Amino acid sequence: MKVVKLNLLLQISESGEEVLVDINKVHVEDTIVVRTGNMVPLDGVVLEGVSEINQASITGESLPVHKEAGGYVYAGTVLEEGEIYVTVKKAVGTGQYDRIAEMIEESEKLKSIAEENAFKMADRLVPYTFGATALTYLITRNVTRAISILMVDFCCALKLSIPITVLSAMREAGENHISVKGGKFLEKIANADTIVFDKTGTLTYACPKVKGIEVFDGSDKDEMLRLAACLEEHYPHSMANAIVKAAEEKGLIHEEKHSRVEYVVAHGIASSIDGKKVVIGSYHFVFEDEGCVINDDEQDKFENLSDEYSHLYLAIAGRVKAAIMIDDPVKVEAKEVIEKLKVLGLKVVMLTGDSSRVAKRVARELGVDEVKAQVLPEDKAKYVEAEQAQGRMCIMIGDGVNDSPALSVSDVGIAINSGAAIAREVADVMISEDKLDSLITLRKLSTALVVRTKGNYRKIVSFNSFLILMGALGIFQPTVTALLHNGSTVAISMKSMTNLLPEDV
């Protein structure tokens, strides 16, 4: 029996260990396991486990649905809490989610506000065209003049050139490694005035490194690293990956000694070994939520931990055993990108669950306008909502499970394509992890789209109105107005298909 975990796509080998497997190789009746924060990859029936699943993307239900053994789950839904083993019933490309995606792929989700306005405006102008035709005939009693007006129609140019402009912008975004789920998001990006960044994995590299371990209570460094890696390997996060990699580099084999792990979003991980509770995570989680303590004679050593690094704390049975120092360097291009975003008129904000000292250091280095540290997922979402309540239009950029609420409530959510499945699911735009400067391209492209769209409106309405006037006065014959009308429609549409940005952008 194969068991696959979403994102890591792990398969149970003959020895009982989990190994990587490609999701495209999963077949009907195989068994997959999905854990908190991950998206269900394939349709199937729950074999074991209990969970709460957000099915809004498929069924429209506003609240998570309780699923246990025997329940049916759909690909594309998100597991908000729990862990389930699922027997696959539909292979890749055949599930409910895939069918829905195929139906809407080329329809409503691609329509921008400009497209909708163009269609509505074109429909509204039809009666005026007929009215002008009738009025011209009543006044002049000249059939030729009336027909000259009928040869001119606003609908063709408006309904053709505006969608072409939007689709062309989306195509150009794709050429710059930017995936946009709909044209309307480009327009919102052009009109946005606030951009909110997550720190870890977004402004900093997705592969932080363990720079050192400080142990307490007589613990052994290698043993604490081994235990930390054993816990962290179960959840895909940049800091977790750093710990697992550090253990691998030291040749530390971490056998499964703990019970089932519990992932507490934006806090850490809890489990138990030999009946003793083990936790690893942030200061807030380990010290405030779990009430773990440091020996009195080691307080000085604890207080003198380097402020240069982020810290993860490991505690067993309520006593802190180790502080793992993780260096998460800022991306090389981040400072320049933020400076350019500010020049483009955006207020730049950084929200992070990391400590205040690390957050402030990074904020100073990057020059952001505002920074908030030790924020929970709901706090990020509340910040975005507060900005929106003040009339600001917000872009949110993140990569983790804890960024998903803010990505969802923002006007435009942008996810890093190497981030968590739930973040990619709720985001409106995706960018490559090594292409942070594509945000500049995205802003310029969106602004250029709005400019071209408005320009097309003016050209179409003014030129066709001119043709109607010339036809009504008898200056242009029907053949001339038809030729000029259709020629202008083709010319504007052809221009709309060209790139919005110069090649050197």
Secondary structure, 3 states (H helix, E strand, C coil): CCEEECCCCEEECCCCCEEECCHHHCCCCCEEEEECCCECCCCEEEEEEEEEEECCCCCCCCCCEEECCCCEECCCCEEEEEEEEEEECCCCCCCHHHHHHHHHCCCHHHCCHHHHHHHHHHHHHHHHHHHHHHHHHHHHCCHHHHHHHHCCCHHHHHHHHHHHHHHHHHHHHHHCCEEECCHHHHHHHHHCCEEEEEHHHHHECCCCEEEEEEECCCCCHHHHHHHHHHHHCCCCCHHHHHHHHHHHHCCCCCCCCCCCCEEECCCEEEEEECCEEEEEECHHHHHHHCCCECCHHHHHHHHCCCCCCEEEEEEECCEEEEEEEEECCECCCHHHHHHHHHHCCCEEEEECCCCHHHHHHHHHHHCCCEEECCCCHHHHHHHHHHHHHCCCCEEEEECCHHHHHHHHHCCEEEEECCCCHHHHHHCCEEECCCCCCHHHHHHHHHHHHHHHHHHHHHHHHHHHHHHHHHHHCCCCCHHHHHHHHHHHHHHHHHHHCCCCCCCCC
